[in-house]
Amino acid sequence: MTAYWTVSYAVLMTTKGTTGRVVRIDDETWADYEKACAEKGVARATDIRMYVVREVAAWRRRQRDINAAKNIAES
């Protein structure tokens, strides 16, 4: 079964087949972020993806540790 929803924001497919996300960042900050990323030699999208991957990995580790502590406490 396939479900479709109407959303009030743009959902774009990127060339890599992942869903594009829309974020709200003021123009001045976005322009300066482009400069900061250029100094690091990465695209803004790449930098954002790397940040999100790091944050999710850290969150998953915390969740794993919490669940391990619960298992130990219950045994």
Residue, then its C-alpha position, 0 to 999 in steps of 0.5 A: m500500500t502506498a500513501y501520499w501526503t500533501v505538505s506545505y513545504a518543498v520536498l525535492m529529490t536530489t541527484k543522489g536519490t535522497t529527499g531534500r530538506v528545507v531549513r530556515i537560515d537567514d541570508e547573512t548566516w547562510a552566506d557566511y556559512e558558505k565561506a566557512c565551509a569553503e575554508k574547510g574545503v567542503a560543500r554546505a550540504t556535506d558539512i550539514r550531513m557530516y554534523v547530522v551523522r555525528e549527532v545521530a551516532a552519538w545519540r545512538r551510543r547514548q541510547r545503547d548505553i542507557n539500554a545496557a544499564k537498564n538490562i544490568a539493573e533488571s538482571 
